[in-house]
Every structure is written in C-alpha cells, then in structure tokens.
Amino acid sequence: MTSLITTNTHPVIHEAREIERGDVIMSVSISGSEFELVEEEVYRRGESTPVDTRIALIRKVWNGTANVTAVAKHFPISDRDNAINEFVTLSQWAIAEMAVRKKSA
C-alpha cells in the first residue's frame, strides 16, 4: 500500500517526494522539547520545481539517546496566521504544563 501526502495541487506518492526545510518562522524550547514552525517546500524526487509549499508545526524531544522529531500538523501557506496562533497556543500550554510539574515537585 502506498501512502500519500496532501498537497494543494494533487496527491504525491510519499516515496516519490522530497521535503526541503525553508525559513524557521518561530521556535521555542521548553523543558527538553523544542517546538518549531517551519516553511517547507515539497518536490517530486529528481525535479527542481516545487509541488507545494506549506507550514509544518514540528516537535523535537530528546529521548535520552537521540532527538525524536515529529510533525504535529501541516498548514497551507495561505493559513500562516492560523499556524502562528496555534504555535503560540501550544507554547503557552507547554509553559503552563511545565509550571504545574515544577509546582507539584
């Protein structure tokens, strides 16, 4: 079974694409986790014309031996304001969770 990624133009087979990280819009480190809002360009493998441009909300966590990176959500590039709002909300939540843990410790 082939997995697909959603793009604004048409589906691209997961194995037939490359993702190039662009500008980091926002970044914050909270209690061992790093959250980033990053612009990404999706290319067909072997081609230089982008198929899609999007924004990714990424979380990096140190698991004791290596950084584990997970893409939490993708946003269309036209939805930049919503992506920034969700990033700020997530950052505030993470700060509040860290404060609760420190208070109860």
C-alpha positions as CSV (number, residue, x, y, z in Angstrom):
1,M,0.0,0.0,0.0
2,T,1.3,3.4,-0.9
3,S,1.0,6.4,1.4
4,L,0.1,9.8,0.1
5,I,0.7,13.3,1.3
6,T,-1.8,16.0,0.7
7,T,-0.8,19.0,-1.4
8,N,-2.7,22.0,-2.7
9,T,-2.4,20.8,-6.3
10,H,-2.6,17.0,-6.2
11,P,-1.6,14.0,-4.2
12,V,2.1,12.9,-4.4
13,I,3.3,9.4,-3.6
14,H,5.1,9.6,-0.3
15,E,8.2,7.7,-1.6
16,A,8.4,9.9,-4.7
17,R,8.8,13.3,-2.9
18,E,11.4,15.3,-1.1
19,I,10.8,17.9,1.5
20,E,13.2,20.9,1.8
21,R,13.1,22.9,5.0
22,G,12.8,26.6,4.5
23,D,12.7,29.5,6.9
24,V,12.0,28.9,10.6
25,I,9.1,31.2,11.4
26,M,9.1,30.7,15.2
27,S,11.0,28.4,17.6
28,V,10.8,27.8,21.3
29,S,12.5,25.4,23.7
30,I,10.5,24.3,26.8
31,S,11.7,21.7,29.3
32,G,13.6,19.5,26.9
33,S,11.2,19.9,24.0
34,E,11.7,22.2,21.0
35,F,8.8,23.4,19.0
36,E,9.3,24.9,15.6
37,L,7.1,26.5,12.9
38,V,8.9,25.9,9.6
39,E,8.1,26.6,6.0
40,E,8.6,23.5,3.8
41,E,8.7,23.0,0.1
42,V,7.6,19.7,-1.4
43,Y,9.3,18.5,-4.5
44,R,8.9,15.4,-6.8
45,R,12.0,13.3,-6.4
46,G,14.5,14.3,-9.1
47,E,12.7,17.6,-10.1
48,S,13.5,21.1,-9.1
49,T,10.0,22.6,-9.3
50,P,8.1,22.7,-6.0
51,V,4.8,20.8,-6.0
52,D,3.6,22.5,-2.8
53,T,4.7,25.0,-0.1
54,R,3.3,24.6,3.4
55,I,4.0,25.3,7.0
56,A,4.9,22.5,9.4
57,L,4.5,22.5,13.2
58,I,7.4,20.3,14.4
59,R,8.2,19.0,17.9
60,K,11.7,17.7,18.8
61,V,12.2,15.7,22.0
62,W,15.3,14.3,23.5
63,N,14.5,10.6,24.5
64,G,17.8,10.0,26.3
65,T,19.8,8.8,23.3
66,A,18.7,10.9,20.3
67,N,16.4,13.7,19.2
68,V,13.0,12.4,18.1
69,T,11.3,14.7,15.6
70,A,7.5,14.6,14.9
71,V,5.5,16.8,12.6
72,A,2.4,17.6,14.6
73,K,0.5,19.4,11.9
74,H,0.7,20.9,8.4
75,F,-0.9,24.2,7.4
76,P,-1.3,25.6,3.9
77,I,1.0,28.6,3.3
78,S,-2.1,30.7,2.9
79,D,-3.1,29.9,6.5
80,R,0.1,31.4,8.1
81,D,-1.8,33.4,10.7
82,N,-3.7,30.4,11.9
83,A,-0.4,28.4,12.1
84,I,1.2,31.2,14.2
85,N,-1.8,31.3,16.5
86,E,-1.7,27.5,17.1
87,F,2.0,27.7,17.7
88,V,1.6,30.4,20.3
89,T,-1.3,28.5,22.0
90,L,0.8,25.3,22.0
91,S,3.8,27.2,23.5
92,Q,1.6,28.7,26.3
93,W,0.2,25.3,27.1
94,A,3.7,23.7,27.3
95,I,4.8,26.5,29.6
96,A,1.8,26.0,31.8
97,E,2.3,22.3,32.0
98,M,6.0,22.8,33.0
99,A,5.0,25.2,35.7
100,V,2.4,22.8,37.1
101,R,5.0,20.0,37.2
102,K,7.6,22.2,39.0
103,K,5.0,23.4,41.5
104,S,3.9,19.8,42.3
105,A,7.5,18.6,42.6
